[in-house]
Amino acid sequence: MPRVSSRVLLKDPRPLRARCRISGAAGESGRSDVPQHRRSRGRVQRLRRLIGICALAAFAGSAACGSGHTPTSPSPAARDIVVLGDSLAVSPSIAEGFPAVLQQRLNATHPGWIVRNQGVFGDTTADGLRRLDAALTPGPAILVLELGANDGLQGVALSTIENNLSAIVERTQARGTRVLLCGMETPPLHGFSYSIDYHGIFPRVAARYCLALVPFLLEGVVLNPDLNGADEVHPNAAGARRIADTVWPYLEPLVLQSGTVVTAR
């Protein structure tokens, strides 16, 4: 079978089916002896089948995310949000960090919710995995997973980072707790390939477990001297408020979903 250049296919204005037709029963001229009305009816039937297949695939995809990893039975009293994080969660202080700002917003819009800040300076994904059980006691409705920045700075193996995040998510979902994953980037201290591959970890984990994903926690904050402290790394109070603004659109829908479950049970 002769090869057809993709460049030719892109430039040729004729329909793709007409360009790729193989002569055979239709004859060397490419014409068909099938009456026009029968060909039209066949095209309509194929179109209907294609629409049906696409609709089924879309439903299956949404069902996979809607049921495969849906929290099973959150406690009626579970109105806690745990932030499992590192220094970014407690900078410039616990009182002014982005979890505290989220608490203020929840007080104003969804009273009754409590944010528990489990951020620890210097923590990696391995540290978070080790203290996960304590952080999930007695059983929050939502876990905000904010870890991985220190892994990237230390050059931890990418597979280790992904495995640790996956283990945290699996164990959290097994308890009926929803997870909000916070994406992170890392500078090319260990090479550009490392930074590029590091970037892909968070979307991949989010897709695997059907998680809400904050694309980049430090969006608008990183490298902005007005939003960082003297070390130019950790956010100041204004930077923490900006981080909270970034997280809120992804957190509030989970609060509403969890609130619906709590009310209905």
C-alpha positions in Angstrom: 0.0 0.0 0.0 1.6 3.4 -1.0 2.4 5.8 1.8 0.5 9.1 1.9 2.4 12.1 3.2 0.7 13.8 6.1 1.8 17.1 4.6 -0.1 16.3 1.4 -3.2 15.3 3.4 -3.1 18.5 5.3 -2.8 20.7 2.1 -5.3 18.7 -0.1 -8.7 20.4 0.3 -10.6 17.2 -0.6 -12.3 15.2 2.3 -9.9 12.8 3.9 -12.0 9.8 3.0 -11.9 10.7 -0.7 -8.1 11.2 -0.5 -7.4 7.9 1.1 -9.9 5.8 -0.9 -8.4 2.6 -2.2 -9.5 1.4 -5.6 -11.0 -2.0 -5.7 -14.6 -3.1 -6.1 -15.5 0.5 -6.9 -13.1 0.4 -10.0 -10.0 2.3 -11.0 -12.0 5.5 -11.4 -13.0 5.5 -7.7 -16.7 5.5 -8.6 -19.2 3.3 -6.9 -22.1 1.5 -8.5 -24.1 1.8 -5.2 -27.1 4.2 -5.7 -26.8 7.7 -4.2 -29.7 7.3 -1.8 -28.2 4.0 -0.4 -24.8 5.7 0.1 -26.4 8.6 1.9 -28.4 6.3 4.1 -25.2 4.4 5.0 -23.4 7.6 5.9 -26.2 8.7 8.2 -26.2 5.3 9.9 -22.4 5.5 10.4 -22.7 9.0 11.8 -25.3 7.9 14.3 -23.2 5.0 15.4 -20.2 7.4 15.8 -22.3 9.8 17.9 -23.4 7.0 20.1 -19.9 5.7 20.6 -18.7 9.2 21.5 -21.5 9.7 23.9 -20.8 6.3 25.6 -17.1 7.1 25.9 -17.8 10.5 27.4 -20.3 8.9 29.9 -17.8 6.2 30.8 -15.0 8.8 31.4 -17.2 10.9 33.7 -18.4 7.8 35.5 -14.9 6.7 36.1 -14.1 10.0 37.8 -17.5 10.3 39.4 -17.6 6.8 41.0 -14.3 5.1 40.9 -12.7 7.4 43.4 -15.7 8.9 45.1 -15.3 9.1 48.9 -17.5 6.4 50.4 -19.0 7.5 53.7 -17.6 10.7 55.2 -18.6 11.2 58.8 -21.7 13.5 59.4 -19.4 15.6 61.7 -16.6 15.8 59.2 -16.3 19.5 58.4 -12.6 19.7 58.7 -10.1 20.6 56.1 -6.5 19.4 56.6 -3.6 21.1 54.8 -0.8 18.6 54.6 2.1 20.8 53.6 5.5 22.2 54.0 6.9 25.7 54.8 4.7 27.2 52.1 1.7 26.5 54.4 3.2 28.1 57.4 4.8 31.2 55.8 5.1 33.9 56.9 3.6 32.3 60.0 0.8 29.9 61.0 -1.4 32.8 61.8 -0.9 34.5 58.4 -0.3 31.5 56.1 -2.6 30.7 53.3 -4.6 28.1 55.3 -5.4 30.8 57.8 -6.7 33.0 55.0 -8.8 30.1 53.7 -10.2 29.8 57.2 -11.3 33.5 57.2 -13.0 33.0 53.8 -14.8 29.9 55.0 -16.0 31.7 58.1 -17.6 34.3 55.9 -19.1 32.0 53.2 -19.4 28.5 54.7 -19.4 28.9 58.5 -18.7 25.7 60.5 -15.8 24.5 58.5 -12.4 24.2 60.3 -9.0 24.3 58.6 -6.3 22.4 60.4 -2.8 23.4 59.3 -0.5 20.5 59.1 2.4 22.3 57.4 5.9 21.6 58.6 9.1 23.4 57.5 11.3 21.3 55.2 8.8 18.4 54.8 9.0 16.3 51.7 6.4 13.9 50.2 8.1 11.1 52.2 7.7 13.1 55.4 4.0 13.7 54.6 3.4 10.1 54.0 4.9 9.2 57.4 2.7 11.5 59.3 -0.4 11.1 57.2 -2.3 8.9 59.6 -2.0 11.4 62.4 -3.0 14.2 60.1 -6.2 12.4 59.0 -7.3 11.8 62.6 -10.2 12.0 63.4 -11.2 12.1 59.7 -11.4 15.3 57.7 -13.8 15.8 54.8 -11.0 17.3 52.6 -7.2 17.0 52.4 -5.3 19.8 50.7 -2.1 18.1 49.6 0.6 20.7 49.3 3.9 18.8 49.2 6.7 18.2 46.7 8.5 21.6 46.6 11.3 20.3 48.8 11.6 17.1 46.9 12.3 19.1 43.7 14.8 21.3 45.4 16.6 18.2 46.8 16.5 16.4 43.5 14.5 13.4 44.9 13.9 10.8 42.2 10.8 11.6 40.2 9.4 8.2 40.6 9.7 8.5 44.4 7.9 11.7 44.4 5.1 10.3 42.3 4.8 7.1 44.3 4.7 9.0 47.6 1.9 11.4 46.3 0.0 8.4 45.0 0.3 6.6 48.3 -1.0 9.6 50.2 -3.9 10.0 47.8 -4.9 6.3 47.9 -4.8 6.1 51.7 -6.7 9.3 52.0 -9.4 8.3 49.6 -9.7 4.9 51.3 -10.9 6.9 54.4 -13.6 8.7 52.5 -11.8 12.0 52.3 -11.6 14.1 49.2 -8.2 15.3 48.0 -7.2 18.6 46.5 -3.8 18.4 44.9 -1.6 21.5 44.7 0.7 21.5 41.7 4.2 22.7 42.0 7.2 23.6 39.7 10.9 23.3 40.5 13.8 25.3 39.2 16.4 23.6 37.0 18.9 23.0 39.8 19.2 19.4 38.7 18.9 20.0 34.9 16.1 21.1 32.6 15.0 17.6 31.9 14.4 17.0 35.6 12.3 20.2 35.9 10.2 19.3 32.8 9.5 15.8 34.0 8.8 17.1 37.5 6.1 19.3 36.1 4.2 16.3 34.7 3.9 14.5 38.0 1.0 16.5 39.4 -1.3 16.5 36.4 -0.6 12.7 36.0 -1.5 11.9 39.7 -4.6 14.1 39.5 -5.8 12.4 36.3 -5.1 8.9 37.8 -7.2 9.5 40.9 -9.7 12.0 39.5 -8.5 14.8 41.7 -9.1 18.5 41.7 -5.8 20.1 40.8 -4.5 23.6 41.5 -2.2 23.9 38.5 0.5 25.9 40.2 0.3 26.9 43.9 2.7 29.8 43.6 1.1 31.3 40.5 1.8 35.1 40.5 3.9 34.8 43.7 7.1 33.2 42.7 9.9 35.7 41.8 7.6 38.6 42.9 9.5 40.6 45.5 6.3 42.3 46.7 4.8 38.9 47.6 7.8 37.2 49.2 9.8 37.6 52.3 13.4 38.6 52.7 14.6 35.2 51.6 12.7 35.7 48.3 11.5 32.1 48.5 8.7 32.0 51.1 5.6 34.1 50.8 4.9 37.1 53.0 1.4 37.9 54.2 0.4 39.4 50.9 1.8 36.4 49.1 -0.2 34.0 51.4 -3.3 35.9 50.5 -2.5 35.5 46.8 -2.0 31.7 47.3 -5.4 31.5 49.1 -6.9 33.3 46.1 -5.4 30.7 43.8 -6.6 27.7 45.9 -10.1 28.9 46.7 -11.7 28.3 43.3 -10.7 24.6 43.5 -11.4 24.2 47.2 -14.9 25.7 47.4 -16.5 23.2 45.0 -15.2 20.4 47.3 -16.6 22.2 50.3 -20.0 22.4 48.6 -19.9 18.7 47.6 -18.9 17.6 51.1 -21.5 19.9 52.6 -24.2 18.2 50.4 -23.1 14.8 51.7 -23.1 15.9 55.3 -26.5 17.5 55.0 -28.0 14.5 53.3 -26.8 11.8 55.7 
